[in-house]
Amino acid sequence: SSGQKLFQILMTYSVYHPEPGYVQGMNDMAAPILYVIPDESLAYACFCAIMRHMTSIFHPNGIGMNRRLDLLRKTIRA
């Protein structure tokens, strides 16, 4: 099922990339990829490619994500 594929992608990523490992929000990145590319291995490869450019957002200290959310808050208020 799609849920199992998503779990496998995120688990495999966190095992092979212990830094940052799994961080909340990664599923929001992986799920649309898996929807468009239903092949688990190809979806995983795409997810890894995207994560190479987004690791600062998903750092365990949350600073990158908090900066993005702060920018979103400021944009919505404007």
The 8 nearest C-alpha neighbors of each residue, nearest first, counted from 0:
[[1, 3, 2, 4, 5, 6, 37, 39],
 [0, 2, 4, 3, 5, 33, 37, 34],
 [3, 1, 5, 4, 0, 6, 7, 30],
 [2, 4, 6, 0, 5, 1, 7, 8],
 [3, 5, 1, 7, 6, 2, 39, 8],
 [4, 6, 2, 8, 3, 7, 1, 9],
 [5, 7, 3, 9, 4, 8, 10, 2],
 [8, 6, 4, 10, 5, 9, 11, 3],
 [7, 9, 5, 11, 6, 10, 43, 12],
 [8, 10, 12, 6, 11, 7, 13, 5],
 [11, 9, 7, 13, 12, 8, 6, 14],
 [12, 10, 14, 8, 13, 9, 7, 15],
 [11, 13, 9, 15, 10, 14, 16, 8],
 [12, 14, 20, 16, 21, 10, 11, 17],
 [15, 13, 11, 12, 16, 17, 10, 20],
 [14, 16, 12, 13, 17, 11, 20, 10],
 [15, 17, 13, 18, 14, 20, 12, 19],
 [18, 16, 20, 13, 19, 14, 15, 21],
 [19, 17, 20, 16, 13, 58, 59, 21],
 [18, 20, 17, 58, 59, 21, 16, 57],
 [21, 19, 13, 17, 18, 16, 22, 14],
 [22, 20, 13, 19, 23, 9, 25, 10],
 [21, 23, 57, 25, 24, 20, 59, 19],
 [24, 22, 25, 21, 26, 57, 27, 59],
 [23, 25, 27, 26, 22, 28, 57, 21],
 [26, 24, 28, 27, 23, 22, 29, 21],
 [25, 27, 29, 28, 24, 30, 23, 9],
 [28, 26, 24, 25, 30, 29, 31, 23],
 [27, 29, 25, 26, 30, 31, 24, 32],
 [28, 30, 26, 32, 27, 31, 46, 33],
 [29, 31, 33, 32, 27, 26, 28, 34],
 [32, 30, 34, 33, 29, 35, 28, 27],
 [33, 31, 29, 35, 34, 30, 36, 42],
 [32, 34, 36, 37, 30, 31, 42, 35],
 [33, 35, 31, 32, 36, 37, 30, 1],
 [34, 36, 32, 33, 37, 31, 42, 30],
 [37, 35, 33, 38, 42, 34, 32, 41],
 [36, 38, 33, 34, 39, 35, 42, 41],
 [39, 37, 41, 36, 40, 42, 33, 43],
 [40, 38, 42, 41, 37, 43, 4, 33],
 [39, 41, 43, 42, 38, 44, 8, 45],
 [42, 40, 44, 43, 38, 39, 45, 36],
 [41, 43, 39, 45, 33, 40, 44, 36],
 [44, 42, 46, 40, 41, 45, 8, 39],
 [43, 45, 41, 47, 46, 42, 48, 40],
 [46, 44, 48, 42, 47, 43, 41, 49],
 [45, 47, 43, 49, 48, 44, 29, 42],
 [48, 46, 50, 44, 45, 49, 43, 51],
 [49, 47, 45, 51, 46, 50, 44, 52],
 [48, 50, 46, 51, 47, 52, 45, 53],
 [49, 51, 53, 47, 52, 48, 54, 46],
 [50, 52, 48, 49, 53, 54, 47, 46],
 [53, 51, 50, 49, 54, 48, 55, 56],
 [52, 54, 50, 55, 56, 51, 49, 57],
 [53, 55, 57, 56, 50, 51, 52, 58],
 [56, 54, 58, 57, 53, 63, 52, 64],
 [57, 55, 63, 64, 54, 53, 58, 61],
 [56, 58, 54, 55, 22, 59, 64, 63],
 [57, 59, 55, 60, 19, 61, 56, 54],
 [60, 58, 61, 19, 57, 22, 62, 20],
 [61, 59, 58, 62, 63, 57, 64, 65],
 [62, 60, 59, 64, 63, 58, 65, 57],
 [61, 63, 65, 64, 60, 66, 58, 56],
 [64, 62, 56, 66, 65, 61, 55, 67],
 [63, 65, 56, 67, 61, 66, 62, 68],
 [64, 66, 68, 62, 67, 63, 69, 61],
 [67, 65, 69, 63, 64, 68, 62, 70],
 [68, 66, 64, 70, 69, 65, 71, 63],
 [67, 69, 71, 65, 70, 66, 64, 72],
 [70, 68, 72, 66, 71, 67, 65, 73],
 [69, 71, 67, 73, 68, 72, 74, 66],
 [70, 72, 68, 74, 69, 73, 75, 67],
 [73, 71, 69, 75, 74, 70, 68, 76],
 [74, 72, 70, 76, 71, 75, 69, 77],
 [75, 73, 71, 77, 72, 76, 70, 69],
 [74, 76, 72, 73, 77, 71, 70, 69],
 [77, 75, 73, 74, 72, 71, 70, 69],
 [76, 74, 75, 73, 72, 71, 70, 69]]
